Amino acid sequence: MYRVGIVGGGQLGKMMILDGKRLDTYFVILDPTPKCPADSIADEHIIADFDDVEAFHALAEKVDVVTYEFEHINAEALRELEDEGHKVYPSSETLLHIQNKYNQKEWLKKHGLPVPDFKKVETAEDIREAGKVFGYPMMLKTCTGGYDGKGNAPVNTEADVETAFEALGAGKLPLMVEAFCPFEKEVSILVCRSVNGDVKVFPVAENVHKDSILDETTVPADISAASTEKAMDIARKAVQAFNACGMLCIELFVTADGDVLVNELAPRPHNSGHYTIEGCVTSQYENHIRGILGLPLGSTELLRPTVMKNIIGQYSVDRAEVKGLDEAYRVGEVKVHIYGKEKVSKGRKMGHITVTDTTVEKALEKARLAHSKIYFGER
């Protein structure tokens, strides 16, 4: 029997377990929330904070390999585990290169991967100086901790500098400025690398965000063959550059002339890869588990055009009871995933819908119709 430890018990960890259980894998999760999404199906749950070094050691002692479902965790604790002989994938080295966005961009640039211009800043004056070089608009980012639009502040004109600087902590957190990329589309590409060196790249997915949170993913992406090949090449190079094992997601900008630039990376399964559960021969979650266990990776072939639509909390509800499933399931080809979070809050990812069909347009229409039927609490 394989034994896998997961730092994090959210929906990504839950979906890893759902696919990994087909191999009779034993799963131990570490998460501070007693009834987190993965708690209901994990074999063991260590309830501890993500900075609890002793809990990391307790997790490692129970399993053959440790992985994680999000990157804002204690990388030094992972390094300690590796120094003691425990297997950790992706490695602490991979995580340290990616965890800090400035370091991530430096590493990408060093390895010849295309990125927008960027600069580290510490003061409002530094941001103004960057504006003279990059021009406006620009994006101010915290180097650590950001997700779903948190940790980003647009700087459209010089008049916005102070507001953006204050919004991101006024220098209390490490900051960087990124030149605005005049992108036409946002896409992402998933790549998996097994510890045995096997590499598989998934199809390019096109993403639409609403309020900086992923709303819809459509596959295949509506981009040129040349842009698709550029994205595939970036994926293959990135997984080698970061020496990543398991899943790696690369978020990309595609410009009007078909150029492709790297926005950000995540060393784990990704929201934009949920579509792979129904849309591909092998899901990102199954390949992640197979990859960290050193098993051959499965085919990433797209079975049919596929759409994923997130179910996002619109307001706060103390008890997350889903409603409207009957009506949603009356729409053909619909698959509904509810994560099992106890409470709803505005902007919180509560689940997703996947639809496969003969065309992206047909799948998108069905996904949106089913989505309109599902809600939490009272309407």
C-alpha positions in Angstrom: 0.0 0.0 0.0 1.2 3.5 -0.9 1.1 6.1 1.9 0.8 9.8 1.0 0.8 12.9 3.2 -0.8 16.1 2.0 -0.2 19.5 3.6 -3.6 21.1 3.2 -7.1 19.6 3.3 -9.0 21.8 0.8 -10.7 20.9 -2.4 -7.4 20.2 -4.2 -6.3 17.7 -1.6 -9.8 16.1 -1.6 -9.6 15.6 -5.4 -6.1 14.1 -5.1 -7.5 11.6 -2.6 -10.5 10.8 -4.7 -8.3 9.7 -7.6 -5.5 8.2 -5.4 -7.9 5.9 -3.6 -8.3 3.8 -6.8 -4.7 2.6 -6.0 -5.8 1.8 -2.4 -3.5 4.7 -1.3 -3.5 5.6 2.4 -3.8 9.4 2.9 -2.9 11.5 5.9 -3.7 15.3 5.7 -2.4 18.2 7.8 -4.9 21.1 8.1 -5.9 23.4 10.9 -9.7 23.1 10.0 -11.3 20.1 11.7 -14.0 19.7 9.0 -12.0 20.8 5.9 -13.1 19.3 2.5 -10.6 16.5 2.6 -11.4 15.4 6.2 -14.4 13.3 5.2 -12.3 11.0 3.0 -8.8 11.1 4.5 -7.6 8.1 6.5 -6.0 10.4 9.1 -6.2 14.1 9.8 -3.5 15.9 11.8 -5.2 19.1 13.0 -2.4 21.7 13.1 -1.3 25.0 11.7 0.7 25.2 8.5 3.7 26.7 10.4 3.7 23.9 13.0 7.1 22.3 12.3 6.5 19.4 14.7 3.2 18.6 12.9 5.2 18.4 9.6 7.5 15.9 11.2 4.5 13.9 12.5 3.0 13.8 9.1 6.2 12.7 7.4 6.7 9.8 9.9 3.3 8.3 8.9 3.8 8.3 5.1 6.2 7.4 2.2 6.0 10.8 0.5 4.8 14.3 1.4 3.1 16.6 -1.0 1.0 19.9 -0.7 -2.0 21.4 -2.2 -1.0 25.1 -2.0 2.3 26.9 -1.9 1.9 29.3 1.1 3.4 26.9 3.6 6.7 26.5 5.6 9.3 25.6 2.9 12.0 25.4 5.5 10.1 22.8 7.4 9.9 20.8 4.2 13.6 21.2 3.8 14.2 19.8 7.3 12.1 16.7 6.3 14.2 16.2 3.2 17.4 16.5 5.2 16.1 13.7 7.5 15.6 11.5 4.4 11.9 12.0 3.9 10.6 12.3 0.3 8.9 15.6 -0.5 7.5 16.4 -3.9 7.6 19.0 -5.3 10.8 19.6 -3.4 11.5 22.5 -1.0 13.9 23.9 -3.5 11.1 24.0 -6.2 8.8 25.7 -3.7 11.4 28.3 -2.6 11.9 29.3 -6.2 8.2 29.7 -6.8 6.9 30.9 -3.4 8.4 34.4 -3.8 7.0 35.9 -7.0 10.1 38.1 -7.6 12.4 35.1 -7.2 10.1 33.1 -9.4 10.4 35.7 -12.2 14.2 35.9 -11.8 14.4 32.2 -12.1 12.2 32.2 -15.2 14.2 34.9 -16.8 17.5 33.2 -16.0 16.3 30.1 -17.8 15.2 32.0 -20.9 11.5 31.8 -20.3 9.5 34.9 -21.5 8.1 37.2 -18.8 6.9 40.8 -18.6 9.4 43.3 -17.4 9.5 43.5 -13.6 11.4 45.3 -10.8 11.6 45.0 -7.0 10.4 48.1 -5.1 10.4 49.2 -1.5 9.0 52.7 -1.4 6.4 54.7 -3.3 9.2 56.6 -4.9 10.6 53.3 -6.2 7.2 52.7 -7.8 7.3 56.1 -9.5 10.8 55.4 -10.8 9.5 52.1 -12.2 6.7 54.0 -13.9 9.2 56.2 -15.7 10.8 53.0 -17.1 7.7 50.8 -17.7 5.1 53.4 -18.4 1.5 53.2 -17.1 -0.5 51.1 -16.4 1.6 48.8 -14.2 0.8 46.1 -11.6 2.1 46.3 -8.0 2.3 42.9 -6.4 3.3 41.5 -3.0 6.1 39.0 -3.6 4.6 36.5 -1.2 1.1 35.3 -0.1 -1.1 36.5 -3.0 -3.9 34.4 -4.6 -7.2 35.1 -6.4 -6.3 38.7 -7.0 -5.2 39.3 -3.3 -1.8 40.9 -3.2 -2.2 42.8 -6.5 -2.9 46.5 -7.0 -3.2 48.2 -10.4 -1.3 51.4 -10.9 -3.0 53.0 -13.8 -1.4 56.5 -13.5 1.2 58.1 -11.3 -1.7 59.4 -9.1 -2.5 55.8 -8.1 1.0 55.1 -6.7 0.3 56.1 -3.1 -3.1 54.3 -3.0 -1.7 51.1 -4.4 1.4 51.3 -2.1 -0.9 51.7 1.0 -3.3 48.9 -0.2 -0.4 46.4 -0.1 1.0 47.3 3.3 3.1 50.4 2.6 6.3 48.4 2.5 5.6 46.0 5.3 5.6 43.2 2.7 8.2 42.7 0.0 6.9 44.3 -3.2 7.5 44.2 -7.0 6.2 46.1 -10.0 5.4 44.4 -13.2 5.0 46.1 -16.6 1.5 45.8 -18.0 1.1 43.1 -20.6 -1.4 44.0 -23.3 -2.8 40.5 -23.4 -5.7 39.4 -25.5 -6.3 36.1 -23.6 -5.3 34.5 -20.4 -4.5 30.8 -20.7 -2.9 28.1 -18.5 -1.1 24.9 -19.2 -0.5 22.0 -16.9 2.5 19.8 -17.0 3.3 16.8 -14.8 6.7 15.2 -14.2 7.2 11.9 -12.4 10.1 11.3 -10.2 11.2 8.7 -12.8 11.6 11.5 -15.3 8.4 10.9 -17.3 6.7 14.2 -18.5 3.2 14.8 -19.8 1.7 18.1 -20.9 -2.0 18.8 -20.8 -4.0 20.8 -23.4 -3.9 24.6 -23.2 -6.9 26.0 -21.3 -8.4 29.4 -21.8 -9.4 31.2 -18.6 -11.9 34.0 -17.9 -11.7 35.8 -14.5 -14.3 37.7 -12.6 -13.2 40.0 -9.8 -9.7 38.4 -10.1 -11.1 34.9 -9.4 -11.3 32.2 -12.1 -14.8 32.0 -13.4 -14.7 29.8 -16.5 -12.1 27.5 -18.2 -12.6 26.4 -21.8 -10.6 23.7 -23.5 -9.1 23.7 -26.1 -8.1 27.4 -25.9 -9.1 29.5 -28.9 -5.5 30.5 -29.8 -3.4 29.9 -32.9 -1.4 26.7 -33.4 1.8 28.7 -33.1 0.8 30.1 -29.7 -0.2 26.7 -28.6 3.2 25.3 -29.5 4.9 28.2 -27.6 2.8 27.4 -24.5 3.7 23.7 -24.7 7.4 24.5 -25.1 7.2 26.8 -22.1 5.6 24.0 -20.0 8.3 21.5 -20.9 11.1 24.0 -20.1 9.5 25.3 -16.9 9.1 21.8 -15.3 12.8 21.2 -16.0 13.9 24.7 -14.9 12.2 24.3 -11.5 13.1 20.6 -11.2 9.4 20.1 -10.4 7.9 16.6 -9.6 4.2 16.3 -9.7 1.9 18.9 -11.2 3.0 22.3 -12.3 0.6 24.9 -13.6 1.8 27.8 -15.7 -0.5 30.8 -16.1 0.2 32.7 -19.4 -0.7 35.8 -21.3 -1.3 35.6 -25.0 -0.9 38.9 -26.9 -2.6 40.1 -30.0 0.4 39.1 -32.2 0.4 35.6 -30.7 3.3 36.1 -28.3 3.1 34.1 -25.0 4.5 35.4 -21.7 4.5 33.7 -18.3 2.3 35.3 -15.6 2.7 33.0 -12.6 3.4 29.4 -11.6 1.9 27.1 -9.1 3.7 23.8 -8.0 0.5 21.8 -7.5 -2.7 20.8 -9.2 -4.7 24.0 -10.1 -8.2 25.3 -10.3 -7.9 25.7 -14.1 -7.1 22.0 -14.3 -10.4 20.8 -12.8 -11.6 20.2 -16.3 -9.2 17.2 -16.6 -11.3 15.0 -14.3 -14.0 14.6 -17.0 -12.2 16.1 -20.0 -9.0 14.1 -20.2 -8.0 10.4 -20.2 -6.1 11.0 -17.0 -6.8 13.9 -14.6 -4.2 16.3 -13.2 -4.9 14.8 -9.7 -4.3 11.2 -10.8 -1.1 12.2 -12.6 0.1 14.2 -9.6 -0.3 11.1 -7.4 1.3 8.8 -10.0 4.1 11.3 -10.5 5.1 11.6 -6.8 5.0 7.8 -6.4 7.3 7.3 -9.4 4.6 5.5 -11.5 4.3 6.0 -15.3 2.1 9.0 -16.1 -1.3 8.6 -17.8 -2.4 10.0 -21.2 -3.4 13.7 -21.1 -5.4 13.5 -24.3 -8.6 15.7 -24.4 -11.6 13.4 -24.8 -14.0 16.1 -26.0 -14.2 19.9 -25.8 -14.7 20.8 -22.1 -15.9 23.7 -20.0 -15.3 24.2 -16.2 -17.3 26.9 -14.4 -16.5 27.7 -10.7 -19.3 27.9 -8.1 -18.3 31.0 -6.1 -19.9 32.3 -2.9 -21.9 35.5 -3.6 -22.6 36.3 0.1 -22.0 34.9 3.6 -24.0 31.8 4.7 -23.3 30.1 8.0 -24.3 26.7 6.8 -23.2 25.7 3.3 -26.2 23.7 2.2 -26.3 23.4 -1.6 -29.6 23.8 -3.4 -30.7 23.4 -7.0 -28.9 20.2 -7.8 -32.1 18.6 -9.2 -32.5 21.4 -11.8 -28.8 21.5 -12.6 -28.6 17.8 -13.3 -31.5 18.1 -15.7 -29.0 19.7 -18.1 -27.4 17.0 -20.0 -23.6 16.1 -19.7 -23.3 18.1 -16.4 -21.0 17.0 -13.6 -21.3 18.9 -10.4 -18.5 19.0 -7.7 -19.4 20.4 -4.3 -16.3 20.7 -2.1 -17.9 20.3 1.4 -16.9 23.6 3.0 -18.9 24.4 6.1 -19.5 28.1 5.5 -20.0 30.3 2.4 -18.4 33.7 2.1 -18.3 36.1 -0.8 -15.6 35.1 -3.3 -15.0 31.6 -1.7 -14.8 28.7 -4.1 -17.6 26.3 -3.1 -17.5 23.9 -6.0 -17.4 23.7 -9.8 -19.4 22.4 -12.8 -17.8 20.5 -15.7 -19.5 19.8 -19.1 -18.0 18.0 -22.1 -19.7 18.2 -25.5 -19.1 18.2 -29.2 -18.1 21.9 -29.2 -16.9 24.4 -26.6 -19.9 26.6 -27.3 -22.4 23.8 -26.6 -20.6 22.9 -23.4 -20.4 26.5 -22.2 -24.1 27.0 -22.8 -24.9 24.0 -20.7 -22.4 24.9 -17.9 -23.9 28.4 -17.6 -27.4 27.0 -17.5 -26.6 24.5 -14.8 -24.7 27.1 -12.9 -27.7 29.4 -12.8 -29.7 26.7 -10.9 -27.2 26.1 -8.0 -27.1 28.2 -4.9 -26.4 28.1 -1.2 -28.9 29.3 1.5 -31.9 31.3 0.4 -32.4 33.2 -2.8 
